[in-house]
Each structure stands twice: as structure tokens, then as C-alpha cells.
Amino acid sequence: MKIAIVGCGSRHSMFAQSIGEDYPDKHEVVAMCDNNPHRLGIAAAAASRAGTNGVATYDASAFDDMIAEQKPDTVVITTPDFLHADYIVRAFEAGCDVICEKPMTIDLSSLKQITEAQRRTGRQVRVTFNYRYSPARTQIKDMLASGTIGTITAVDFRWHLDRVHGADYFRRWHRQKENSGGLLVHKSTHHFDLLNWWLASTPTKVMATGQRAFYRPETAVEFGLEGRGERCATCPVAAKCDFELDMDADANLHALYRQAEGEDGYFRDLCVFDEDIGIEDTMQAHITYGSGATANYTLTAYSPWEGLEIRFQGTKGELIHKHIEVHGVFGGERAHAGKDSVWTELHLAGQKPEQIEVPVAEGHHGGADPVMLGYIFDPDNMEPDAYGRASDHVAGGWSILTGIAANLSIETGSAVDVQTMLDTRAITLA
Ligand SMILES: NC(=O)c1ccc[n+]([C@@H]2O[C@H](COP(=O)([O-])OP(=O)(O)OC[C@H]3O[C@@H](n4cnc5c(N)ncnc54)[C@H](O)[C@@H]3O)[C@@H](O)[C@H]2O)c1
């Protein structure tokens, strides 16, 4: 398969490396596209393979020329979120299939464009929900789908982002809703996708609250950071700020972003306490599903640890899962937690709670990324996927609808009926 990649920042390399190192006989990156020549050059050099013509590079303004000249079968989209839809539609129209990073898009109007273009062209988009593929999460799917706890009635789901990972969304493009949809879309698309998949259902009603409680000027003052600057590189109090991102001390960040700043003014280290940040860091939603189940969901972006906690209540009992992905930050080591940091417990009514042995795997995102890449780039050599983990525009669409409805609920203070929201825009997800 001939592949073109658009958006050559940090995430694109997962795809480029996997194609070049794991599947060189099956696929080839023939072209790359970015609006930043510096990052584009680094990406193309890294992806070029001996004995080939190398990787052709195109400025963002020449995306359509790239497709016409290089004739890729598939376009991988790893740009900022608000650009996904336009590239999906243009790739479809040019006869390509798409592999798109999450979230598929960020709002209703662009969702409509994608669904209409998909129907018109018959092309496919694969949204890369890597979390579905981690062995621990697949095991939960297996237990729920086989009726272990009976009919699922209620769920409590909390996701904690720590002060390193969480803070990163407040430094750059993610920090405005028009770029990312806010964390309820950008980040929660993973979590709401997991809920849709685990429950084998879709949301019907969403009521949410959200606030920026931590990444704001008052917190900087509380931490003694008066006189803070616009960005870490020039901040007079950076040395005493736990949130400093020193790009000059990190070879990768320096090469990819700091050296590229002059070309597009993309500063990767804006102050996380800025007044003009437009997204929330503390969000809660109450969701009703078509199956009848209900869920309480919490996302915070400044936790002292990173990971998830979930409890499923069912007619036969309870299933509990907790995964500490990262142990402590600040004043301690930020360490990726090991095997003993994943718990799954089954408590059937009338029986003692039982610890379930959780399978583990190597690789990013709890071993999820390599498995997902295998299914994308070499499906014939993988086990048939009994869990339906591949996600198309329908799953991609449903995964953002909970967050879009939650954003609307925060704005209006009312519960949002999801079907009414879709009908108002004449959006059909099929
Ligand atoms: N699934 C996951 O676990 C995961 C992890 C990280 C990122 N992501 C997703 O990957 C995507 C990229 O994230 P990132 O962290 O690499 O961002 P990034 O900012 O590091 O990279 C984005 C790249 O897109 C380029 N770009 C900007 N405008 C462009 C345009 N008009 N045309 C072409 N290129 C343009 C930028 O120059 C940059 O090189 C996002 O959608 C993000 O949600 C997913």
C-alpha cells in the first residue's frame, strides 16, 4: 500500500516508524505534508528508506497536488484535530482511504461533512482508537459481552491526567476549543469510545458540568509564580515553576518544535496558567445510553497520578477495573507503573470478590499500539478480531458525540438529547 502522511509532529512517527520498520515489505510512505518545512524535512529524512525514491514532501497548500502526483492508496492524518475533517473529505474525494488520529473531528458541522463525503465516495476512514486494543481493556470487553455481570445498568468512570500529561494540553493548540473541541472531545473521545464499545450502545442523553479550576492565573499566584511570562523559554520565574517545559533540555522537543518556531510561530511551551485558555480542566458528565445503562464520568487534568478507575454494575454483580498508568509527579519520580498497577475484580452477587488475572503486553499505551498497528497494516497475519475493535466513521462519530453534547450542556446548563442534536443538523450516522 502507498501511504501519504499529513501532519508531521510527534504523533505521526508512530505510523511512519511502524510502516518502515515493521511492515517494509507491505507498505511504503511515499509522501508527507506539513505547513512547517522544518518538521516536514525531519519527518521525510527519518522515513526515507535506502533503495527507494525517498519520501516526497509537500507544503500544506499543495495537499491536493500530493495526492494527484503520488497517488497514495491511504492518507494518514496526524494534524491538529480541527484540520482532520477537511483532510478526510479531500482524501475521500481524491479516491483515498484514510487512517485518522482521534478525535475524528471536533464539531457537528465537520462531522456532517465527513459522513456526507463518506456516503458520496464510499471511501473508508479508520479512526485509531488504540485504547480498545490494550489487553486489559479487551479483557473487560470480553467479560461484559459474555454476560459475566448480566445486564449492565450503571457505570462510574474516572480518568485522571497527571500534572505532566494533563498540563501539556494547556500549553499549545489543544487549549482552545476551536482547535480541539476541549478535553471532553480531544481526550474523552477515547473514554467515550470505550464506553460505547464496552456497553455495545450509544449515548442518548448527556448532562455535564465543566470548569477551569486549576490551570488559571490564581493557581500561579497560589504557587508563588507572580511575574510569570507568556512562555517557559522567556519566563522570569521558570526556574521555580514545576510546570516548566524546557525544550532546550530535551533533544526531541528542541529539534521538532523549538528549532521550527521561526517558521510558523507554533510555541509548544505557552504558560499553562494563562488567562485566555478556553478549555476546562475539571469535567463531569452524566450519560444515558440506548441500552438503558447510565454512566457517571469524571475527567481531571491535574491529578497527582495518571490512570483510570471504572466500576460496572450489572444484574448479576459488579466488575471493577483500575489502572495506575503513571505513579507520582513532582517531588517524586514520574514512573510508568508496571504490571502490578492493573487490577480487575469481579464481585458476583452472593460470592466473594475474585481478582482476575490481567494479561499484559509490551509497547505504548499498555501494549495497545503494536496490536492496533498489526490490525491496520497486516490484518491477514492477525487473529480474526472477535471484539470488533476497528473503528470507522460511525464509531468515530459516536465517540465525539458524547463530548459535543457535554460541551453543549455546559454552555446551556441543560441536558442534551443526542438524537435531537443530530436531527437539528440533519446528521445521519450510518
Ligand atoms: N491516539 C493517541 O494516543 C494520540 C497521541 C498523541 C496525539 N494524537 C493525535 O494526533 C494528532 C497530532 O497530535 P501531535 O501531538 O502530533 O500534534 P503536533 O502539534 O505535535 O503535530 C501536528 C503537526 O501538524 C502540522 N500542521 C499544522 N497545521 C497543518 C496544516 N494545515 N496542514 C498540515 N499539517 C499541519 C504541524 O506543523 C505539526 O507538525 C492530534 O489529532 C492528536 O489528537 C493521538
The ligand as a MOL file (V3000), in Angstrom:
LIG
                    3D

  0  0  0     0  0            999 V3000
M  V30 BEGIN CTAB
M  V30 COUNTS 44 48 0 0 0
M  V30 BEGIN ATOM
M  V30 1 N -4.1010 8.2140 19.9850 0
M  V30 2 C -3.2060 8.7950 20.7380 0
M  V30 3 O -2.8380 8.2540 21.7470 0
M  V30 4 C -2.6350 10.1430 20.3120 0
M  V30 5 C -1.4790 10.6130 20.9610 0
M  V30 6 C -0.9700 11.8570 20.5470 0
M  V30 7 C -1.6160 12.5860 19.5650 0
M  V30 8 N -2.7300 12.0760 18.9730 0 CHG=1
M  V30 9 C -3.4100 12.8540 17.9150 0
M  V30 10 O -2.5030 13.0850 16.8410 0
M  V30 11 C -2.7490 14.3640 16.2410 0
M  V30 12 C -1.4500 15.1640 16.2040 0
M  V30 13 O -1.0010 15.4110 17.5210 0
M  V30 14 P 0.5220 15.8160 17.8070 0
M  V30 15 O 0.7040 15.7170 19.2680 0
M  V30 16 O 1.4250 15.0770 16.8960 0 CHG=-1
M  V30 17 O 0.4840 17.3690 17.3870 0
M  V30 18 P 1.7280 18.2660 16.9140 0
M  V30 19 O 1.3440 19.6510 17.1380 0
M  V30 20 O 2.9690 17.7190 17.5330 0
M  V30 21 O 1.8270 17.9570 15.3550 0
M  V30 22 C 0.8910 18.4390 14.4270 0
M  V30 23 C 1.6100 18.6550 13.1080 0
M  V30 24 O 0.6470 19.1350 12.1560 0
M  V30 25 C 1.2360 20.2080 11.4470 0
M  V30 26 N 0.2250 21.0850 10.8700 0
M  V30 27 C -0.3480 22.1920 11.4070 0
M  V30 28 N -1.1910 22.7540 10.5270 0
M  V30 29 C -1.1560 21.9840 9.4090 0
M  V30 30 C -1.8290 22.0410 8.1540 0
M  V30 31 N -2.7120 22.9980 7.8560 0
M  V30 32 N -1.5740 21.0650 7.2500 0
M  V30 33 C -0.6750 20.0850 7.5130 0
M  V30 34 N -0.0100 19.9920 8.6730 0
M  V30 35 C -0.2590 20.9240 9.6200 0
M  V30 36 C 2.1330 20.8990 12.4650 0
M  V30 37 O 3.1240 21.6880 11.8440 0
M  V30 38 C 2.7150 19.6960 13.1840 0
M  V30 39 O 3.8840 19.2290 12.5580 0
M  V30 40 C -3.8580 15.0190 17.0580 0
M  V30 41 O -5.0890 14.8450 16.4040 0
M  V30 42 C -3.8510 14.2480 18.3570 0
M  V30 43 O -5.1300 14.1560 18.9620 0
M  V30 44 C -3.2360 10.8720 19.3280 0
M  V30 END ATOM
M  V30 BEGIN BOND
M  V30 1 1 1 2
M  V30 2 2 2 3
M  V30 3 1 2 4
M  V30 4 1 4 5
M  V30 5 2 4 44
M  V30 6 2 5 6
M  V30 7 1 6 7
M  V30 8 2 7 8
M  V30 9 1 8 9
M  V30 10 1 8 44
M  V30 11 1 9 10
M  V30 12 1 9 42
M  V30 13 1 10 11
M  V30 14 1 11 12
M  V30 15 1 11 40
M  V30 16 1 12 13
M  V30 17 1 13 14
M  V30 18 2 14 15
M  V30 19 1 14 16
M  V30 20 1 14 17
M  V30 21 1 17 18
M  V30 22 2 18 19
M  V30 23 1 18 20
M  V30 24 1 18 21
M  V30 25 1 21 22
M  V30 26 1 22 23
M  V30 27 1 23 24
M  V30 28 1 23 38
M  V30 29 1 24 25
M  V30 30 1 25 26
M  V30 31 1 25 36
M  V30 32 1 26 27
M  V30 33 1 26 35
M  V30 34 2 27 28
M  V30 35 1 28 29
M  V30 36 1 29 30
M  V30 37 2 29 35
M  V30 38 1 30 31
M  V30 39 2 30 32
M  V30 40 1 32 33
M  V30 41 2 33 34
M  V30 42 1 34 35
M  V30 43 1 36 37
M  V30 44 1 36 38
M  V30 45 1 38 39
M  V30 46 1 40 41
M  V30 47 1 40 42
M  V30 48 1 42 43
M  V30 END BOND
M  V30 END CTAB
M  END
